[in-house]
Structures are given as C-alpha cells and as structure tokens.
Amino acid sequence: MFVAEETAAGITVTPLSPACGAEISGVDLATDLAPAVVEAIRAAWQKYLVLVIRGQDLSLDDQLRFAARFGPLGERKKAPEGLRERTEGIYQTEKHTLLVSNMKVDGKPIGAFGEGDMWFHIDSGYTERPYKYTFLYGMELPSTGGNTLFSNMYMAYDELPQPLKDTIKGRKALHIHEYKRTEKVDTSGDISHSPHWFHPVAVIHPETGRRALFVDRLMTARIEGLEPAESERVLNQLWDHAENPRFVYEHVWKLKDLVMWDNRCLTHGRTWFPPSENRLLRRCTVEGGPLDG
C-alpha cells in the first residue's frame, strides 16, 4: 500500500508502483498554476519519473501551456519523404503536437503509431537531441488494452550484472527509426534514408547525475565497437533485463488522464488493444539536448 504525501504547495503525491510513477491530485492544469505548484510537480517528477494527473479538461492550448512550464516545446519530427506516410496524420496540423491514434477519416489516418501493441522505445531517441519530456493526454480509449508500460532505466542500470556493465562501459549504440511499432530496422545496408544517431549505452542524467541505461527494443540497432553477433547478444540481454516487470509501471488509461514522463531515464511501450475500437491520445514534448555517458 502506497502512502500519499501532501506537499507545501497543496498538491498530493501518491506513488503508483515500486518501480516508478506517482499520481498528482489537487491541481487543475487548465488554470495558470502558481510557481510553487509547478516546482512541487517538478520535484515529484524527478523522484517518480512518471506522473499521472487524472480528470483534466484540457484544450490543446491548455496542454501546450502547461508543458511549456518545463522548457521549450518540442516540434513534431518530420519523417523523410519515403517514410512520411507512416507518420503524417491528416489532423496533425499543430507543429508541437502528435496524435497517437488508430482512427481514420475517409480512409485516411488522423494521427500516427495508433494500432496494436508497440515495443519499448524512447521518444526521438534516434535524434541528436532526444525529447526531454513527453506529455500524453487521453481523449478516446478502447474498452480494454492500450496500456502504457514504463521501465525505470535507473533501476535497470543499477541492477545490471557487473560483466554487462563492463561490456557497455564507454560504448555508444546506434538508434534508428523507420516509424514501425514492432519491427527492428535492418541496418545491413544503406541507412542514410532513415533518421539515426549514436548515444551512450548508459547515459548520465544531466539533472540528477544518475546513470541510466539508454537502449530500447524498437530503435536501438547495434552497439558500436562490437562484432555484429556480440552486439546482438548483448542488446538482447539488455532489453530482456530492462523489461523485467520489477522495473515496470503499467498505466491503465482513463479518459482525461495526462501522463508525463522523463525520456532520459525511462523507456515506454504499449499493450495490444482491439483494432475495431478507437484510441486517441494527444502528445506534446519538451526539447532535450545531447546526452553524455
């Protein structure tokens, strides 16, 4: 049983799992929040990594205004021309916003990444400056499934066997994206057409100073300096380890949930949901910076 804590700013913080995650209550995000409330949310965020704020009536402007309290808003990444049809929804007209949805109008997707399950990944981990924070708002939900899984990569790194820590020390890994949900990118040929970047396998969080594992099953393709078979073996060990249920909080969505998380120390994935049922979530982000190992 988790104990709720009321902060001096008047909000209540209730842990949600032993791995990560806390619910924030006593706040209306559609209002102009006092600086003390924002700082209390920030402090809870740094401690719990994932925050859930339920029952919020948020317009697009409300969501963007709240997110901007934590840094410059991130712009939606543009896919290369050859991959664009996988990510460009017809209702995605605001540059800071991505619609995560399986819904279609006249046969055309309104958003992107909307169907079925999705492997663990890091938002924009395939770029030089991965998003610092992500904010996801629940607007339409299926009757079951479509839960979001968050893995605490601080814990994953801390509990790595020492031989694995030694193997990855000082190494970088290739992160690459072709806008798929449950399929690795084939990197045996020319990858210049696909967005990609090398990041340390274990990064140092710029604010906490803690080390976090920074690999994910969907987008991390290979470890620099290792032979292909060895890289594949090590990555499979890292993925299996990081997805251990002990490190994972599973968020079961309710309408009007706002869920916000730190991409520098978490990976996230999605469970399957019925394809005949609608799911619509609105995402915005805060820009990040290069990551050191």
Summary of the structure (lengths in Angstrom):
residues: 293
radius of gyration: 18.6
end to end distance: 35.9
largest distance: 56.2
contacts: 934
relative contact order: 0.24
helix: 21%
strand: 28%
